Amino acid sequence: MFDKYFKKRRIQKGVEIEDAIMTVTEKEKALIETPFKRKGLSLVWYFILLAMFFILGKVFYLDIIEGKYYVAVSRENRIRNIIIKAPRGNILDKFGRVLARNSPSIDAVVMPNFLPKSSEDKKILAEKVAGILNMNSGNVEILFLSQNEKSSEQILLKENISQDQALILAEKIIELPGISIEKTAIRNYEDSAIFSSVIGYDGKITKEEMDKNKNYLMTDYIGKTGLEKSYEKELKGIYGAQQIEIDSKGEVKKNLGLINPQAGNDLVLNIDQGLQKKIYDSLSAVLEKTKTKTAAAVAIDPSTGGILAIVSLPSYDNNLFAGGINSEDYKKLISDKTFPLLNRATSGEYPPGSTIKPAVAAAALSEKTILEETTVGCGGAIHIGGWSFGDWKTHGGGIDVKKAIAESCDVFFYAVGGGYANIPGLGMDRMKKYENLFGFGEATGVDLPGELKGFIPSEEWKLNYKKEKWYIGDSYHCAIGQGFVLATPLQLANYTAALANGGTLYSPKVVNQIRRINGENEYIQPEIIRKNFISKEVMRIIREGMRQTITSGTAQPLKDLPVAVAGKTGTAEFGEEDKTHAWFVSFAPYDNPKIAMVVLVEGGGEGHSSAVPVTKEVYEWYFGERE
């Protein structure tokens, strides 16, 4: 087009300027075509710049915004932290004899983020693992499928596996992605049945427990009952960790560092292992003779409130739980009608019977409704209107407060509690006041879980909850520890300790000291609930009455012991079959008490027939063979 234009122009003018014309033509031609070339080039540059901005933006997002996440993922694929479990603290008796220690164990665990991704591969893996561990492959598969594939938290597959199973898993670890073994420890309880009521047991943590304890793993053990539960924070150690570098096959290439675990703190108890065994054996022998199956006993140091022994029968083997109890054993325990898992000493509530009479006598003497010299004649019963309130025997005339305690005269305490003849009754509200002072109807604050409070009624309570008024007969019954009154063996032991030491009520404690890993010992100081709530003169009278129980009263078999003993028998009716619980509370030596003790034989008849013989046998050993 342009060539034709210039050629035509050259012919018309007849001028031979071809070279000049051709030069002009190329420049003009370039000027006309350049905008089209530049536009195309600009589009290319715009595209390049846009791509660069996109790449830079992505780099910024991945490196700056999500950088930490991807660094962590990268490290997780290369570096693994292997948790090193810390052993739980030991539990020892007051003389340093070990009652609970640790035994090596191995668990099979699952690491969800290393499991195969496909369901089919998980099924194949489940079949392999189940074959090694003697498990149901369907259950293993369900476990695999239910896990978060991104989670690096170990999940328990099977605890306490055999050495052979652990070796097979270790040999086939490359074939079993996501499966690992973990060294741990399980509890080994010495004399398990004898101490299970106080030590309790630990076991694998549940999801509900994990929700309440944030610093635990799903493979952890945690205290379930007894001291294992109440002192969990002290007994649990601090984890260590080993950091290793692994390759794509999961094989260890390099050890990157080690943080040593710290063992949990040891507990040193007030419990005397020998005394605990003696009480357990003596009670067990009595149960065989009386054909009853349930009993409890508690011994306390009156000077500190330290618990020297605490026994509940029947008992159970807490080692069953430590190793992972099977369903058959567990079903047998929970279906047992004697409730072996119940700690009767702290969680059993019973009518205390005549063992509460010293507290009622202390109330009457303190309120001056009777004097030391006040006497009552006992003809075997009190008759009020058409009602008769009988005694267990006819005591005759001249029964004063000390003789009433020694011989357990019901008629005397009917009069003291509800009033009779010339004695104004205390009434339930005043009896309740003093019984509360001695710790009845209140928690003792013992360092064991599951303590119950017992129950001391009031006139207002009966009106509100029973919709009935309070009758004099109610006061009579409560004055001898029957009716609505309930107490735990621990409360009775603690109350007896207060009588023994002259009027100081302690909060009883099982643990004497905590031995920390740093070498420091934390002593559990005696905790006084209240003191001097009964005058020394009243205490003297009550104590003399309890001494007469041994010298001339209902517990004379204890007269020939090597030390002077004071005590009070109790026979408490329960149920509708005229059965009775047998009680005996005591302390010794009389002038300088070292031990206060309660013995309960459920359905054991009268106190002197079963509870007293146990007490005698224990004291003969404690103040004889033991020393």
KOLMARKE-745113 format. One record per residue (C-alpha): y, z, x. Coordinates in steps of 0.5 Angstrom, whole numbers, plus 2048, in hexadecimal, padded with zeros to 3 digits. Layout:
<pts>
c2|c3|c1
Y|Z|X
...
</pts>
This chain:
<pts>
c2|c3|c1
800|800|800
805|802|805
803|7FC|80A
804|7F7|805
80B|7FA|803
80D|7FA|80B
80B|7F3|80C
80E|7F0|806
815|7F3|808
814|7F1|80F
813|7E9|80D
819|7EA|808
81E|7EC|80E
81A|7E8|813
81B|7ED|818
815|7EE|81D
815|7F6|81D
80E|7F7|81C
80D|7FC|821
813|800|81E
811|7FF|817
80A|801|819
80C|808|81C
810|809|816
80B|807|811
806|80D|815
80B|812|814
80D|811|80D
806|810|80B
804|817|80F
80A|81A|80B
807|818|804
800|81A|806
801|821|809
802|825|803
7FC|823|800
7F8|825|807
7FC|82C|807
7FA|82D|800
7F3|82D|802
7F4|831|808
7F7|836|804
7F2|837|7FF
7ED|838|805
7F1|83D|808
7F2|841|802
7EB|841|801
7EA|844|808
7EF|849|807
7EC|84B|800
7E5|84C|803
7E8|850|809
7EC|855|804
7E5|855|800
7E1|857|807
7E6|85C|809
7E7|85F|802
7DF|860|802
7DF|863|809
7E4|868|807
7E0|86A|801
7DA|86B|805
7DD|86E|80B
7E2|872|808
7E1|874|801
7D9|874|801
7D9|875|809
7D6|87C|809
7D1|87A|803
7CE|874|807
7CE|878|80E
7CA|87D|80B
7C5|878|808
7C4|875|80F
7C3|87C|812
7BE|87E|80D
7BA|878|80E
7BA|879|816
7BB|881|816
7B7|886|812
7B8|88E|812
7B2|891|811
7B3|898|80E
7B0|89E|812
7AE|8A3|80D
7B0|8AA|80E
7AB|8B0|80D
7AC|8B5|808
7AD|8BC|80B
7A7|8C1|80B
7A7|8C7|806
7A4|8CD|809
7A3|8D5|807
7A7|8DA|80A
7A3|8DB|810
7A3|8D4|812
79C|8D1|80F
79D|8CA|80D
79C|8C9|805
79E|8C2|805
79E|8BD|80A
79E|8B5|80B
798|8B1|80C
799|8A9|80F
798|8A4|809
799|89D|808
79C|899|802
79B|892|801
7A2|88F|7FF
7A5|889|7FC
7AC|885|7FF
7AE|881|7F9
7B3|87C|7FD
7AD|87A|801
7A8|879|7FB
7A6|872|7FA
7AB|86E|7F5
7A6|86B|7F0
7A2|86E|7EB
79C|86B|7ED
79D|86D|7F5
79E|874|7F2
798|874|7EE
794|872|7F4
797|877|7F8
795|87D|7F3
78E|87B|7F3
78E|87B|7FB
791|882|7FB
78D|885|7F5
787|883|7F8
789|887|7FE
78C|88D|7FB
786|88D|7F5
78C|88C|7F0
78C|888|7EA
78F|882|7EB
792|881|7E5
796|887|7E6
798|885|7ED
79B|87E|7EA
79F|882|7E5
7A2|886|7EA
7A4|880|7EE
7A7|87C|7E9
7AB|882|7E6
7AF|883|7ED
7B6|880|7EE
7B4|87B|7F4
7BB|87C|7F7
7B9|884|7F8
7B7|886|7FF
7B6|88D|7FC
7AE|88F|7FD
7AA|890|7F7
7A4|894|7F7
79E|890|7F6
798|896|7F8
799|89C|7FB
795|8A0|800
790|89A|801
78A|89B|806
78B|899|80D
786|893|80D
78A|890|807
791|891|80C
78D|88E|811
78B|888|80D
792|887|80A
795|887|811
790|882|814
792|87D|80E
799|87F|80E
79B|877|80F
797|875|809
79A|87A|805
7A2|879|804
7A5|87F|801
7A0|884|802
7A1|889|808
79E|890|809
7A2|896|80A
7A0|89D|80E
7A2|8A3|80A
79F|8AA|809
79C|8AE|803
79C|8B5|802
796|8B9|804
796|8C0|800
793|8C6|803
78F|8CA|7FE
792|8C5|7F9
78F|8C9|7F2
792|8D0|7F5
799|8CD|7F6
79A|8C7|7F1
79D|8CB|7EC
7A3|8CD|7F1
7A3|8C7|7F6
7A2|8C2|7F1
7A1|8BB|7F3
7A4|8B4|7F5
7A3|8AD|7F3
7A5|8A6|7F3
7AC|8A5|7F0
7AD|8A2|7E9
7B3|89D|7E7
7B6|8A3|7E3
7B6|8A8|7E9
7B9|8A2|7ED
7BF|8A1|7E8
7C0|8A9|7E9
7BF|8A8|7F1
7C3|8A3|7F4
7C1|8A3|7FB
7B9|8A2|7FA
7B5|89C|7FB
7AF|89A|7F6
7AA|89C|7FB
7AD|8A3|7FC
7AA|8AA|7FA
7AE|8AF|7F6
7AC|8B6|7F4
7A9|8B6|7ED
7A8|8BE|7EB
7A9|8C5|7EF
7AC|8C6|7F5
7AB|8BE|7F7
7B0|8BD|7F1
7B5|8C2|7F2
7B6|8C1|7F9
7B5|8BA|7F9
7BC|8B9|7FD
7BA|8BE|802
7B3|8BB|803
7B5|8B4|804
7B6|8B1|80A
7BB|8AB|80D
7B8|8A4|80E
7B8|8A1|814
7B8|899|815
7B5|894|81A
7B9|88E|81B
7B5|888|81D
7B6|880|81D
7B1|87C|81A
7B0|874|81A
7AE|86F|814
7A7|872|814
7A9|879|813
7A7|87B|81A
7AA|880|81E
7AE|87D|824
7B3|883|827
7B4|88A|825
7BB|88B|824
7BC|892|824
7B9|899|821
7BC|89E|81D
7B8|8A4|81D
7B6|8A8|816
7B8|8AF|815
7B3|8B4|812
7B4|8B8|80C
7B6|8BF|80C
7B0|8C4|80C
7B0|8CA|807
7AE|8D1|809
7AC|8D5|803
7AC|8DC|801
7A4|8DA|7FE
79F|8DE|802
799|8D9|802
794|8DF|803
797|8E3|7FD
797|8DC|7F9
790|8DB|7FA
78E|8E2|7F9
791|8E2|7F2
78E|8DB|7F0
787|8DE|7F2
788|8E4|7EE
78A|8E1|7E8
785|8DB|7E8
780|8E1|7E9
782|8E4|7E3
783|8DE|7DF
77C|8DD|7E0
77A|8E4|7DD
77E|8E4|7D7
77D|8DC|7D5
784|8DB|7D5
787|8D5|7D9
78E|8D6|7D9
792|8DB|7DD
798|8DC|7E2
79B|8E1|7E7
7A2|8E2|7EB
7A3|8E6|7F1
7AA|8E8|7F3
7AE|8EB|7F9
7B2|8F1|7F5
7B7|8F1|7FB
7B9|8EA|7FB
7B6|8E6|7F5
7B2|8E2|7F9
7AB|8DF|7F6
7A5|8E1|7FA
7A0|8DE|7F5
7A0|8DA|7EF
79A|8D8|7EC
798|8D4|7E5
791|8D3|7E3
78D|8CE|7E2
790|8CA|7E7
78F|8C3|7EA
78F|8BF|7F0
796|8BD|7F2
792|8B8|7F8
790|8B4|7F2
797|8B2|7F1
799|8B1|7F8
794|8AC|7F9
796|8A8|7F3
792|8AB|7ED
78D|8A6|7E9
78D|8A6|7E2
787|8A9|7E0
789|8B0|7E4
790|8AF|7E1
78D|8AF|7DA
788|8B5|7DB
78E|8B9|7DD
793|8B7|7D8
78E|8B8|7D2
78B|8BF|7D5
78D|8C4|7CF
78E|8C9|7D4
794|8C5|7D7
793|8C6|7DF
799|8C2|7E0
79D|8C8|7DD
7A0|8CD|7E2
79F|8D3|7DD
7A3|8D8|7E2
7A9|8D4|7E0
7A8|8D0|7DA
7A3|8D4|7D6
7A7|8D8|7D1
7A3|8DE|7CE
7A4|8E5|7CA
7A5|8EA|7CF
7A1|8F0|7CC
7A2|8F7|7CE
7A5|8F4|7D5
7AC|8F4|7D2
7AC|8FB|7D0
7AF|8FE|7D6
7B5|8F9|7D5
7B5|8FC|7CD
7B5|903|7D0
7BB|902|7D5
7BF|8FF|7CF
7BE|905|7CB
7BF|90A|7D1
7C5|906|7D3
7C8|906|7CB
7C6|90E|7CB
7C2|90C|7C5
7BC|911|7C8
7BC|915|7CE
7B7|917|7D3
7B5|91D|7CF
7B4|919|7C9
7AD|919|7C6
7AA|916|7C0
7A3|918|7BD
79E|912|7BC
799|912|7B7
797|90B|7B8
79C|907|7B4
7A3|907|7B0
7A3|906|7A9
7A9|903|7A6
7A9|902|79E
7A3|8FE|79D
7A2|8FB|7A4
79E|8FF|7AA
7A0|8FD|7B1
79A|900|7B5
799|902|7BD
793|900|7C1
791|907|7C1
793|90E|7BE
797|911|7C4
799|918|7C1
79F|91C|7C1
7A4|91D|7C7
7A5|916|7C9
7AB|915|7CD
7AE|90F|7D0
7AA|90F|7D7
7A3|911|7D3
7A5|90B|7CE
7A5|907|7D4
79F|909|7D8
79B|909|7D1
79E|903|7CE
79F|907|7C8
7A2|902|7C2
7A4|907|7BD
7A9|90A|7C2
7AC|903|7C3
7AC|901|7BC
7B0|907|7BB
7B5|905|7C1
7B5|8FE|7BF
7B6|8FF|7B7
7B7|906|7B6
7B3|90C|7B3
7B3|913|7B2
7B9|916|7B6
7BA|910|7BB
7BF|90B|7B9
7BC|904|7BA
7C0|8FF|7BF
7BF|8F9|7BB
7BE|8F2|7BD
7C5|8F1|7C0
7C5|8F7|7C5
7BE|8F5|7C7
7C0|8EE|7C8
7C6|8F0|7CC
7C1|8F4|7D1
7BC|8EF|7D2
7C1|8EA|7D3
7C3|8EE|7D9
7BC|8EF|7DC
7BC|8E7|7DB
7B8|8E6|7D5
7BA|8E0|7D1
7BE|8DD|7D7
7BC|8D8|7DD
7BA|8DC|7E3
7BD|8D6|7E7
7B7|8D5|7EB
7B7|8CF|7F0
7B1|8CC|7EC
7B2|8C7|7E7
7B0|8C8|7DF
7B2|8CF|7DF
7B2|8D1|7D7
7B6|8D7|7D5
7B2|8DB|7D0
7B5|8DE|7CA
7B8|8E4|7C8
7BA|8E4|7C0
7C0|8E7|7BC
7C1|8E8|7B5
7C6|8E3|7B5
7C1|8DE|7B7
7BC|8E0|7B2
7C1|8DF|7AD
7C3|8D8|7AF
7BD|8D5|7B1
7B8|8D9|7AD
7BC|8DA|7A7
7BA|8E1|7A6
7BD|8E7|7A7
7BB|8EC|7AD
7B6|8F2|7AB
7B5|8F8|7AE
7AE|8F5|7B0
7B1|8F0|7B4
7B4|8F5|7B8
7AD|8F9|7B9
7A9|8F3|7BB
7AF|8F0|7C0
7AF|8F8|7C3
7A8|8F7|7C5
7A9|8F0|7C8
7A6|8EC|7C2
7A9|8E8|7BC
7AE|8E3|7BE
7AE|8E5|7C5
7AC|8E1|7CB
7AC|8E1|7D2
7A9|8DD|7D8
7A5|8E1|7DE
7AB|8DF|7E3
7B0|8E3|7DE
7AB|8E9|7DE
7AA|8E9|7E5
7B1|8E9|7E7
7B3|8EE|7E2
7AE|8F3|7E5
7B1|8F1|7EC
7B7|8F4|7E9
7B4|8FA|7E7
7B1|8FB|7ED
7B7|8FA|7F1
7BB|8FF|7ED
7BF|8FA|7E9
7C1|8F3|7ED
7BF|8ED|7E9
7BE|8E7|7EE
7BD|8E0|7ED
7B6|8DF|7F0
7B5|8D9|7F5
7AF|8D6|7F8
7B2|8D3|7FE
7B5|8D8|804
7B8|8D3|808
7B9|8CB|80A
7B7|8C9|811
7BC|8C3|812
7BA|8BE|817
7C0|8C0|81C
7BD|8C6|81D
7C1|8CA|818
7BE|8CF|813
7C2|8D0|80C
7BF|8D7|809
7BF|8D7|802
7C3|8DE|801
7C1|8E2|7FB
7C5|8E1|7F5
7C6|8E7|7F0
7C7|8E5|7E9
7C9|8EC|7E7
7C9|8F3|7EA
7CA|8FB|7E8
7C9|8F9|7E0
7C5|8FF|7DF
7C7|906|7E2
7C3|909|7E8
7C1|90F|7E3
7BE|90A|7DE
7BA|906|7E3
7B7|90C|7E6
7B4|90E|7DF
7B2|907|7DE
7AE|907|7E5
7AB|90E|7E4
7A8|90B|7DD
7A5|905|7E1
7A3|90A|7E6
79F|90E|7E1
79C|908|7DE
798|908|7E5
797|90F|7E5
795|911|7DE
796|90B|7DA
793|904|7D8
792|902|7DF
78F|908|7E3
78A|903|7E7
790|902|7EB
790|909|7ED
78B|909|7F3
78F|903|7F7
792|904|7FE
799|904|7FB
79D|907|7F5
79D|902|7EF
7A2|902|7E9
7A1|8FD|7E3
7A0|8FC|7DC
79A|8F9|7D8
79B|8F4|7D2
797|8F1|7CD
79A|8EC|7C9
797|8E9|7C2
798|8E1|7C1
795|8DC|7BC
792|8DE|7B6
78B|8E0|7B9
78D|8E7|7BB
78D|8E4|7C3
791|8E8|7C8
794|8E6|7CF
793|8EB|7D4
799|8ED|7D8
79A|8F2|7DE
7A1|8F3|7E2
7A1|8F7|7E8
7A5|8F9|7EE
7A2|8FC|7F5
7A3|900|7F9
7A7|905|7F4
7AC|908|7F8
7AD|902|7FD
7AB|8FB|7F9
7A9|8F5|7FD
7A6|8F1|7F7
7A7|8F1|7EF
7A2|8ED|7EC
7A0|8EB|7E5
799|8E8|7E3
797|8E5|7DC
791|8E3|7D9
791|8DF|7D3
78D|8E1|7CE
78A|8E6|7D3
78A|8EC|7CE
78D|8F3|7D0
792|8F3|7D6
78D|8F8|7D9
787|8F4|7D8
789|8EE|7DC
790|8EE|7DF
78F|8F5|7E2
789|8F3|7E6
78C|8ED|7E9
792|8F1|7EB
78E|8F7|7EE
78A|8F1|7F2
790|8EE|7F5
793|8F5|7F7
78D|8F7|7FB
78D|8F1|7FF
795|8F1|800
796|8F8|802
78F|8F8|805
78B|8F2|808
791|8EE|809
795|8F3|80D
</pts>
